């Protein structure tokens, strides 16, 4: 979960400076190791500086300065990716600028990342321990209505437990005495509150008013109105003030910029992954009968139909008997090679050609099948608004949600992406997608458990 923990500017600066210093220290140590084994090399301060600069930037991309990753595995994995991307960036700069970023010993390329990883991961784990020990225990109270399914309250409670103490309370929204008692007792004991969508608007406003007066943090699940209302500007009609909510969707300039970026990024992606795609195609052909590629009709911008390209991960004619249905985590239709390429997202690489041809975008809402779109449009308010942008290979929902995240939550991610679109967000989500490849649950099929129904999850 992404919650800002550091509200102290000096602490943020201290952490950034420490990261910068540790990269410089890693460079010095690597330089000394090469000298110790009698390999002459030049100490180039420019290389050290750019190495540190890129590393700090990547830590920013992976939310190390605005959020604290509370799982050790997440800290280690993110640090590995930061080191690898920083090293690859330096190698690219070396080829691009020649002598300006010259690395005289090839061995340095291997020693430097190892030294960086050791210093940085030890520092990040130590910081994790310090923050857990000294930051205190802020509490979150999830307020739910009696008589409704409490699965949302449980989900929020246990998600928040990764950071702080939390609990939930189901109140009788018709009992005024119980509400008054709740506001004067348990409500005051918590520093943050999460208000369920099941709480009526009038009562929600009452909770919000008291929470503001008591200086509490407030969380709620937005709808399209909330999303549009978050960013607005004040205008005047003569002497009457009003709030202007800007049109929902991308402007013409943003669409043009996004298309140019898609062409550039897809060409680079095809060039870099072509050997991988050839290897995957051979593996699919050797593993099972049927075509290498699976073409499926999906919907994109303005619900326009197009054929999405994917590597085949299931047996031939998998839906001949079942019809359109959702893949489960233990689906017998998935081939051996299919399981591997699905878990690593390699099955989606051919979509780079969809992007190059203008049918998709690098970043955007996930392309969906018409049969499921019709179902969700009748079930989820404002679901059709996600078609205000082209379907994407990756996106906010693909990065931050899981495979079995409810379509309601995925739709909110899509709407938030469209509302807040910027080229920087696209670049950040592309970099974050590299981390998703190593997170198995993000690519698993629908989990077969009570809390989720097949009809509620995207394929």
N, C-alpha and C positions, 0 to 999 in steps of 0.2 A: 504494500500500500504506500502511497506517496503523500506523506504529511510532513510539512516543514517543521524541523525541530530547532534549528538554530536561528533565533531571532536577534542574536548579538552579532553586529557587523564585525567587531574586532575578532571574535572567535572564527568567523568565516574567513577573514583575512589570514589569521594565524594558521588555519588548516591548509589554505591554498599555498601559503609560503612554505610550509613544511613539506608539502608534496613537491614543490618546485626544488627545494633544497635537496631532497632525497634523490631526485633524478640527477642533479649535478653531482651529488656524492657517488651515485652509481657509476657515472661516467669517469670520475676520478679513480674509483676502485678498479674499474675495468682497464683503464689506462695503466695503472700500477701493476696489475696482473700480467699484462702483455710485456711490460718492461722486466718483470721478475723472471719470465720464461724466455728472456733474451729475444723478444720480437720487437724491433724498433717501430715506433709509431708516433704520429704527430698529435699533440694535445691541442685540439681545435675547440676553442671556447664557443664558436658559432654553432657547432654541432650540439654541444651540451645545452646551449640556450634553446635552440629549436626543439630538441628532444623534450626538454622540460616544458616548453610552451605547448607542444602538441599533447603531452601527457595530461597537463592540467585541463586543457580543453576537453579531452576525452573523459576525464573524471567529471567534468561539468555535464557532459552529454549523458553520462550514466547516473546523474542525480546524486553524486557524492557531496555536493555543496548545498543542496537545497533539501535533501532528504537523507536519512540514515538507513542504510540497508541493514536490517536486524537479523539476518540469517548469515551464518558464517560461510555457507556454501555460496550464497549470493555475492558476498564480499570477495571471496577467492576467485569465482568465475569472472566477475566484472573486472577485477584487477588483471587477470590473465588477458582478457580481451583488450583492455586499455594498453597493456604493454605490447601486445602483438600489433595492434593498429598503429601505435606510435612508431614502432620499429619499421613497419612496412612503409609508413609515411616518410621516414628518414631515407629509406632505400630509394623511394621514388624521387625525392628531392636530390639525392646524390646523382641519379641518372639524368635528371632534368637540368641541374645547374652545374654539373661537372665539378670543377675545382673548388667552388664555393662551399660545397658540402662533401668534400672528398673524405672517404674512409680508407685509410691506407692498409689496414689489415682486415681481411675478411673474417678472421676469427673474432674480431670485435663485435660483429653483428650477432654472434652467439653468446658472448660473455656479457655484453651490456644488458640484454633483456633478462637474463637470469639474475643478475645483480639487482636490476630494477624491481623485479618481482619479489625477491626476498625482502628488500628494504620496505617496499610499499605495502605488501600484504601484511607484514609484521606490524607496521604502523597503523594500518586500517583496522586490524583486529584489536590492537591495543586501544585505539580510539573507541571502538565499539564497546570494549570492556569499561572504559572510563565513563562513557556516556550512560551506559546502563547503571553504573554504580552511583553517579552523582546527580543525574538530572531529575531525580524525584519520581513520583508516581502519580501523574495526572490521571483522572478518571473520566470515563465516558459512560453516560447513561443512555441506553436506547429506549425510547418511549414508543410503545406499541399499544394498539387498542385491543381490548378483550374481545373474544369471539372471532378473531381472524387467525389465520395460519401464522405461527410465529417463526417460520423458517427464515424470513428476512432478518428478524431481530437476532436470531442465533448466528446467522452469517456475519452480520456486522459485529456482534460481540466477539466472536472467535477470531475474526480478521484483525480487530483492534488489539486483541490480546498479544499480538506479535510485538506491539509497542508498549502498551500501558494496561492498567486495570480497566475492566469494563463489566457492565451488567445490563440487563434489560428488565423493564417493568411493563406489564400489560395492565392498563387502567380501564376502568369502566367509564366510557366517554359520556354516559347518560347520568352518572352519579356525581352531582355537584359537590357533595360532602367529601367523597373520596378524592376528587380532583383538588379541592382546597387543602386537604390533609397532605396529599402528595406534593403540592407546590411548597408547603411550609416545612416539610421534613426531608424526604429522600431527594427531592429535586435540588435542594441547596447543598447536598453533600458532594456533588459532582462538578468538575470544572468544565466539562464539555457535554453537550447533549446531541443526540441524533433523533430527529422526529420522523416517524414512519409516515409514508404517504396515506396510511389508513386513518390518520388523525384528521377529523374534520377541520375545515379552513378556519372557522371561528375559534376553535380551541387551539389550533396550531398558532394562530396570531397571539393568543394569550401566553402560550409557552415562549414564543419568540420574544415578546415584550419583556417578560420577567427575566429571560436569559440575558438579554441585552443589558437590563438594569443591574444584573448581578455580575456582569463582565465575563460571561461564559462564551466559549467557542460553540458555534452552531453548525451542525451538518444536516443536510437533507438531500433527497434525490430530486434532481431538477426534471421538469417537463419542458416541452418546446418553448412555452411562454417564459419560464424561468431562464432558459438558455438565451433567448433573444433579449431578455430584459437585463441580463448581467452587464452587458456593454451598451451604453447609451450615451446620449449627449443632450444637454438642455438647449432648447430653442425658445424664442419669444415670438408670439403672434400679437403684435402691437404691445400691450402691457400684460399679456397673459402668458405665463411660463408653461412649457410642455416638455415632455421627454420624447426624443426621437429615437426610435429603434430602427436601425439600418436594415436594409433588405437582407434576407437570409440567402446565403449562397455566395459563390465566387463572382468577382467583378470581371469584366472583359479583359482587363490588364492581367489579373491574376490567372485567368484561364490561359492566356497567351504565354505568360511566364512559366506556368506549370507544364504546358505542352512542350516548350523548348527544353525544359529540364528533363522531361520524360524521354525525349529523343536522345539527348546526350547520355543520360543514365542507362537507358536500355541498350544502346550501342556498346557502351563500356561493359555492361553486364554480360551481353552476348559474347563479346570478345574474351572476357575472363573465364566464363563458365562453359564455353564450347567443348573443351576436352572432357569436362565432367558430364555434360549432356550426352556426348558420344558414348562414354563408359556406361552410363545409366541405360541408354538405349540397348546396348549389347547385352547387359545383364538381364533386362526385361525379356528380350528375345530368347535368351538361353533358359530362362526360368519357367516360362509358361507360354502356351499357345495364344495367339491373338496379336493385334497391332501394337506397336510401341506407344503410340499416342492415343489419348482418349479425348475426343471432342464432345463437348457438352454445351447445350444452349443455356446461356445465362443472360441476365439483364444488367445494363450499365446506365449511364446518364440518360435521364428522361425515360427510363424503362425500355431503352432500345435493346433489341435482342442481338446477340452475337455469339459466335462459337469460341469458347474458351479452350486453349490448348493446355493439356496436362499429360504427364507420363501416366500410362495405365498402371494402376496399383491393385486392381481386382482381376478376377478371372474374366475371361471373355463373356460378354452378354450377361453381366452380373445381375442386371435388373430385369431380365427377360421374364422371370417368374414372379418376382416381388414387386415390380414397378418402382417408381421413385420412392426411395426410402433412405433413412439416415444410417450412416456407418456407425457401428458400435465399437468399443475398445477391443472386443474379442471377435470381430466380424469374420466368419469363416470364408467370406468371399475375397478377402485380402490375401494376395500372394506373399511368398517369403520375401522377395525383393521389394514388393509393395510396402511391407511393414517398415523396412529400412528407409526407403526414400520418403515415406509419409512422415516418419518420426524426425527426419532431418529437413523436411520441406523441399527436398530436391524434386519432388513430383511437380512442383509449380514453376520450375525454371522455364519451361516453354512459353509461359505467359509473358516473358520478355518480348516475344514477337508480337503478342497482342498489344503490348504497350507501344512498340515501335510503329505498328500500323494504326495507332490512334484509337483503338477499341477500349483500351484500359489505361490506367495511370500507374506509376510506380507506387504512389500512396493514395489511398481512398477507401471507401466502404467495400467490404468483401463482395465480389460478384455472387449473386444468388439466383437460384432456379425459379422459373415463373410459378411453378406449383406452390413453392414455399412462400414466395412473395405475396401471392393472393391470400394465403392463409394468414400471414403476419399482418397484412394491410387491414384485415378484418378484426384482428385481435389486438394489435399494438397501436396506440394513438401516435399519429405523425410518422409512422414507419415509412410512408412514401417520400418523406422529406430527405431521406438518405440518398435518393436518386437525383439530388441537386448537384451531385459531383460524379465524376466517372468512377467506376469500380476500380479497386486498387489491388496490387499484388501484396502489399502490406498496408498497415494503417493503425490508427489508435486502438481499435478493438482487437486487431490481430496481435498487437504488442502487449497490451495491458490485460486483455481478457484471456480466459482459458477456452479450450475447445467446447466445454460443456457449460460455459457461462450462458445465462438466460438470454434469449434474443432481445428482451426488453433492455437489459443492461448494454448489450452490444449496440443496440440502436442509439442509446444515449451517447456512447463513445463516438459513433459515426456523426451524430448531429453536432457534438462538441467540436469534432475535427473540422467540419464544414464551416461552422461559425468562426472558429479561430484560425482558419488556414493562413499559413505563411510559408515561404520557401524554407525558412529555418526549421519549421516543424517537420517538413518533409525530410530534410537532411537528417535531423535528429532521429526520426522514426526509422529511417533506413539503417542508421548505425545501431540502434537498439534492436533491430531485427536479428542482427548477428547473434545476440544473446539468446533469443528465443529458440534458435536451433538446438541449444543445449538444454532446453527445458522441456522435458518429455510431455508433461501434462498439457502443454499448449497445443500439441499436435495429436493427442490421443483422440479416439472416437468418443461417441457419447457414452458416458459412464452409466452402467445399468444399475441405478439405485432409485429409491423412492422419490427423492427430492427433485428429480428431473424427469420430464416426460419426453419421449422421442419427438413428439410434434412440436416441442418448444425449443429444439436445438438445431443449429445450422449444420449442414453437412460440410 
